[in-house]
C-alpha cells in the first residue's frame, strides 16, 4: 500500500508526471477533480479503506497541507512517498500560458504558492522523498537522503 504526495507550484509538471509514471498503478486524488475538500477527503478515505494505492496531485505547499494525507495514510500503514517538484517560476508561468480554461492559473496565484512553499522533509512522516525537475520536457528524478533532508 503506497500513498504518494506531490508538492510543487502550479504548472511544475505534477499532473504530467502522474500520467507518465502512475496512471496505470495509482488512483489520482486532486482537488481539481473533486472541487471541494470534503469530497476529496471522502475519496481519500475510500482509497485508504480499500487499501488502494493513490497519488495526491495537489500543490501541497505547506507541511500543514501535506499532514492531512500523511497522518491518515500512516494510520492505515501505508508507505508514504513524497515527490518535490523543484521548479523555476518563469518556466511554470510559460507552461501555464499554454493552458486553457480552468487549468490556466492566474499568474499571481503561482507567485503566491511559491511564496508559501515549504520543501518537504522526512520529519513530516515521509518514508521516501524524491526531487523532480523538468528540463526540455524530460522529468529528472533524484532520491533525497534522510541524512541531509534536502
VOMI-751457 format. One record per residue (C-alpha): residue number from 1; x, y, z. Coordinates in steps of 0.001 Angstrom, whole numbers, plus 500000, padded with zeros to 6 digits. Example, Ala and Ser with C-alpha at 12.3 -4.5 7.8 and 13.67 -1.06 7.14 Angstrom:
% residues 2
fike	x	y	z
1	512300	495500	507800
2	513670	498940	507140
% end
This chain:
% residues 150
fike	x	y	z
1	500000	500000	500000
2	501509	503277	498915
3	500436	506878	499282
4	502264	509333	497044
5	502089	513041	497769
6	503141	515625	495218
7	504422	519025	496324
8	505121	521900	493956
9	503801	525077	492445
10	501233	525155	489671
11	502466	524154	486190
12	505571	522460	487602
13	504623	519197	485853
14	502828	517280	488600
15	499867	516020	486568
16	502031	515222	483531
17	504353	513262	485826
18	501368	511362	487252
19	500193	510491	483735
20	503675	509353	482740
21	504540	507336	485854
22	501453	506359	487845
23	498341	506397	485628
24	498127	502615	485457
25	499091	501834	489057
26	497695	504550	491355
27	494384	506372	491675
28	494681	510157	491318
29	493307	512332	494099
30	493122	516002	493209
31	491144	518975	494405
32	490846	519892	490711
33	488732	516749	490229
34	486529	516974	493309
35	486060	520763	493605
36	485643	520639	497393
37	487962	519488	500155
38	485100	517459	501681
39	484628	515374	498516
40	488371	514946	498139
41	488710	513679	501725
42	485800	511267	501251
43	487592	509799	498237
44	490851	509643	500205
45	489070	507681	502937
46	487700	505305	500300
47	491201	504668	498947
48	492521	504089	502461
49	489672	501725	503344
50	490164	499718	500152
51	493968	499761	500535
52	494162	501350	497094
53	497440	502958	496018
54	496971	506656	495304
55	498697	509893	494324
56	497675	513234	495816
57	498137	515581	492862
58	497792	518989	494522
59	500292	521779	495166
60	500525	520806	498876
61	502858	523752	499532
62	502978	523601	503343
63	503661	520983	505979
64	500132	521528	507235
65	498647	520843	503789
66	500607	517587	503492
67	499947	516446	507067
68	496286	515700	506287
69	497301	512965	503860
70	500406	511736	505681
71	498691	511194	509029
72	495718	509360	507538
73	497957	507171	505380
74	500263	506325	508288
75	497261	505362	510434
76	496422	502750	507773
77	500059	501590	507488
78	500623	502962	504003
79	504156	503670	502821
80	504260	507454	502249
81	506359	508704	499342
82	506827	512365	498518
83	507779	513978	495229
84	509001	517569	495459
85	508742	519369	492116
86	511580	521866	492227
87	510903	524492	489596
88	511638	527961	488305
89	508640	530296	488462
90	509331	531719	484996
91	509240	528220	483490
92	505939	527473	485243
93	504440	530743	484002
94	505481	529828	480460
95	503881	526358	480724
96	500789	527882	482332
97	500405	530274	479377
98	499786	527236	477172
99	496860	526093	479304
100	493232	526905	478643
101	490037	527165	480666
102	490066	526273	484353
103	493521	524721	484009
104	495057	528149	483422
105	496085	529683	486742
106	496230	533466	487271
107	499931	534346	487453
108	499628	535930	490936
109	498396	532533	492159
110	501639	530905	491045
111	503701	533520	492867
112	501526	533139	495968
113	502041	529376	496085
114	505801	529759	495540
115	505976	532227	498426
116	504426	529792	500912
117	506142	526667	499533
118	507943	524655	502222
119	510221	521907	500956
120	509089	518530	502286
121	511243	516701	504814
122	511420	513262	506377
123	510360	514530	509779
124	506855	515078	508364
125	506437	511300	508128
126	507628	510565	504603
127	509255	507161	504171
128	510850	508147	500866
129	511384	511550	499249
130	512307	512453	495688
131	513126	515704	493950
132	511741	516144	490436
133	512908	518680	487888
134	511535	519186	484398
135	514034	520091	481688
136	513185	520175	477981
137	510105	518050	478598
138	512029	515342	480469
139	511494	514563	484141
140	514649	514069	486182
141	514095	512302	489494
142	516625	512000	492296
143	516231	510495	495752
144	516620	512788	498724
145	518613	511417	501614
146	517257	511251	505148
147	520678	512355	506380
148	520793	515656	504500
149	516991	516145	504381
150	517266	518197	501169
% end
